[in-house]
């Protein structure tokens, strides 16, 4: 089964010849290795690059265990480069190489190389590579399958595909399992043996039970504003777990973000045009993993669709914030009070901006008015959109607010401009 990951392949192609190290980052099992070793390598071969000028080092393969030694790897590359033509060096899971920053710096000294690497933890990207190479690295961040990628190989109709996608997520391997029991078992298994194991190996976590309980709390509170202090207070009411400090929780959240399990969205004051430090929202990069954390017991479409929209916006390259519209309103006694309305997402890319509300159902005029209130209160000319789970045709109201169905939004890469 071949899935075209064209968004990321195009990014790799456009980065050719820019003199930077190209880093494919992302959640474990989201398809980075397949992108580098299969899709990109095939592209090079199809476009005239001789196989002898593609140097592939697969550190997920036990037969490449000696390549964790910097000198062994560098000597191997030297032995393969026998002329002045461009060589493409592809290294899968580069963080497994000892002193990999120095290794990459040494390779970058060569004039006839293009370097492409994958990595599954953001810490080495943000703190090591970004600092040491000072603008000589490009990060291509991969997500699990988008809905349109998932749908391209799904055997069934769009509505069934959406339900499958919201329940079991977009890790490519999930498509190999045929029934719900097998899919759920796969997700539970890799959550513990891959994702938790990776985090525990990288970090000295003192309170393991509390760490895993924190993941459950975050999974349960998609769409809710929170912060380390609030989360620490919530632990005081839970049985069989220790009280832990907000500093410890902040560290644990960082570990989860570094492993690409979760991603945060900050609050943005739309009228004041500034960020609000705390609280923020957290979303899972894969809904299947989120659901497996909760043993598939909390499948609320409202929260899942909000997470799904966030992920799709990130896949499309948007910076995504949670919008706040401060207001002054009069209470029943006629006294003015400060209040605020929330906009689920403020999506920015270059000069583009979109305000987006997620509404699984709008069964009454009152509910529709509630969902449009914050958008109508913004007062600028950027496009305002409501995405709903209902089977409805695209429409635009007298305020210029567009309403579209979730499948319309997900299937069309240009849906925000419809």
C-alpha positions, 0 to 999 in steps of 0.5 A: 500500500503506497500513500503519497505524502505529497505535502512533505515530499514537495517541501523536501524537493523545494529545499534541494540545493539550499545548503542546509541540513534537511531535518524530517521531524515528527511523532514516532511511526508517523511515516518519516522513515518511509518518506526518506527511504522510499518516497524521497529516494524514489523521487531522486532515482526518477529524476536522474540521480544515480543510486551510487550517489545516494548514501542511505544510513538506516539506524533503525536497522540493527545491521547499521549498529556500527554507524552509531560511531561517529568515525565509522559513519564518517569513514563510510561516507568518505569511502562512498564519495569518489567523484565531485558530483552531488551525493545525497546522504540520507540518515534515518533516526540521526539522534542515535549517532553519538555526537551527531551534531559534530557528525553533521557539522563535519558532513556539512563541510563537504561541498558536494553533499545534500544532507537529509535526516530524520529524528523523533524528538524535538529536543535535539532539533530545538536545542542542539541543531538549531543552535549549532547550525544557526540557520543552516538547517530546515525542519520539515515536520511530519504529522500522522496521515491527514484525513485526505491521505487516509481517505485516499487508501480507505476502503469505504465511504467518507462518513465511515472514514471520518468515524474511523479516523476520529477513533483510531487516528492516522498512524499509517500502520493502523490501516493494516489492521482489519477490525476494531479490536486489532486496531485498539490493541495496536494503539495500546501496545505501541503507546506503552512500548514505543512512546512511553518507553522512549520518554522514560529512556530519555528522562529521569521521571520520578513519579511514573504513576503521576506522569501517566495520570497527567497524560490522561488528564490532558487527553480528557481536557481537549478544548479546555484551557489549563496550565501547570498550576491548575493541573497541579491543583487537580492532582490534590483531589485524585486518589492514589497519586502524589501531589506534584508541583507545577514546575514538575508538571511543566517539565512533564508537559515539555517531555510530551511535547518533545516527543510530539505526542501533544502540541499547545495553542496559546491564547491570543487577544485579537483586539489587543493584538498580544498573547496571554501568557496563561492558560493554554490548550493542548491537543494530541498529534494523533487522535488514536493515541489520545483515545488509547490513553483513555481506553477508548472510553471518552469518544466525544465528537465535539472534542475530537473534531476540535483536535482534528481541525487543529491538526489539519491547520498545522499540517497546512502550515498555519500557526494556530492560536486560541482567540480571545475577544475582550468585550464590555457588556451591560448586566441585568442592572445596566452596569458595564462588566468586562467579559470575553468571547473565545474563538477556537482558532486563529490561524495565521500563515504569512499575510493570511488569517482565518478565524475558525469555530468548531461546532459539532452540532448547531440544532437551534438558532440559539446555538447558531447565534452562540457560535457566531457571537465571538466571530461577529465581535471581532470587527476586522475583515479577515475570513470567519468560518464555522466548521460543523459535523453536520451534513450541510452545504457550504453557506455564507450568512449576512455577516460574511461568516462561512459555514462548512461541513468537516469533510468539506474542510478536510478533503479540500486543501483550499477549503478555507478560501471557498 
